[in-house]
Structure formats: C-alpha cells, structure tokens
Amino acid sequence: MLVMTDRNFVSVNWLLSVRQRGAHALSRLAAGCFTQRSRTLCDGSYLVTLRPKGQPPLVLRVIDYRLLPLVAQDLALLPVSRTARPSDPCAVHRLVTTLLDPQLAPALELIALYHERWEIELVIDEIKTHQRLSPRPLRSKSPELLYQELYGLLLAHYAVRAWMHASAVQVDLDPDRLSFTHALHVLDTACYEFALVHPDELPRLQDRLLADLREPKTRLSPRRLRFCPRVVKRAFSSFHRKQPWHFSFHLKGACFQDILLI
C-alpha cells in the first residue's frame, strides 16, 4: 500500500510507523525538511538518512521538481496587480517517499501520481452525493455502529471503483474517463441478474458488465490541466483573500508530465 499525504502529516515517527505496517509513504515536503543529502540517484532524486533517537536509521528519498515552461508562458499572458502577483511558477516542489529504488519507482511516475491526490475531493463527493443519495447525516446512534456504517460505505465505494478499474484496464483506458454515476446504475442492475442466472452464465455476464461500464457514450472528457490560486473569499484565514488578479487557468493540449522539470 502507498499512503499519500499533505506535508502537515510528515514526521519521522509517522514515517517509521507506516513502514512498520508494511506500507510505503509519498508526501509533500516543506522546504527546510530533510535537506542532508547523502546520495544522488540516477533520476535526479536523492537519499537522506535520518537517525531518530532509540530507533534504527531511516533512509528516505527526496524528489525536487518545478513546473516549466508552459505554466510560465501562460502566466505571462495574465494581467497582474502592482501590489500582488501570481505564485512563482518556477518554485521548487518537494516530495519525500520511502520508495528508494528509482528503477522500481521512477521520480517522474511518483510526481505524476502525487499530482492526482487532489482527486480525493471527487471521491468524497461520490460517496456523499451520488452513492448515499441522502442529504442527512449517517443514521447510526452509537460510535460502534457509526464505524460500521462508515466502513460499509467505503467498502461499497471501493467495490464500484474496482469494477471500473478492471473495465478500463481491459482497453488501456484511464479509469478517470469512466462515469461513477453510470457505474452505480450498471452495477445496481447487474446485482439482480447475477443472483438469478445459473453459475455457468456468470463469466458471460461479467464480460458484459465490464463492457457496459465503459460504454463510449457515457465516458467523461479527459481531465483538463488546470491551475487555481490557493485563496479564499472569507477573512480570518491563513490564505490570501480572493482578489481580481487571482486567475484560474488551464493549459490546452498539455498534460501534467509535459510541464515537469526535475
């Protein structure tokens, strides 16, 4: 399992606990953390060795990258205020991971993978809005039943996404192109059919189910490469307030890997 988190979660003890459970971590890293480079790898990433007190040494891999040059070109076309400018597109972004082998986990693949972490927001919307179909909170009245209900929702969502992934892999299609709401309808209908037919018919139904999930007319458009300023409209926040010069934009005909500079 690979656990991806924001930079506020990263600590030596947390990374050690992740590895002790047999998982790996990939996290955003602040500018001043883990800067003692011990070895540079073939893909431009480098290793750092930490020696926590009372614990065995922990070796981590740090990846630095920038977003160039398309972002800089598009930002140059935007009007800017005399008192504030958009974020520097050439700023260095940093990731830290416990995956140390650049052949097994190339830096470019890890960067592109972490870039999709924002899609957790879509997962939350899928569960709350489309899967539950209820505006009310969870119905359980005790902590034990609440955990049970929540895990049931998460397992059901995982099952739907697993079927969608299996369908997309068959035709080498990005699973993001499949519609979650369409998958819910297809699987809801399939549950009755699978319960009624003879077991010998199950392989045929499964093949038809996978084909129905990726029906061309229900596919979503490819994700647009968009950049939005990290600002809010309300006051009393750690982020800047929304201003006229905070422009959101997207890059036409480009994907995330096109603007990476490691």
Secondary structure, DSSP 8 states (H G I E B T S, - for coil): -EEEE-GGG--HHHHHHHHHTT-EEEEE--TTSS--EEEE-TTS-EEEEE--TTS--EEEEEEEEEE-SHHHHHHHTS---SS-----TT--EEEEES---TTTS-HHHHHHHHHGGGGHHHHHHIIIIIIS--SS-----SHHHHHHHHHHHHHHHHHHHHHHHHHHHHTT--GGGS-HHHHHHHHHHHHHHHHHS-GGGHHHHHHHHHHHHT-GGG------EEE---EESSSSSSSEE--TT---EEETT--GGGGEE-
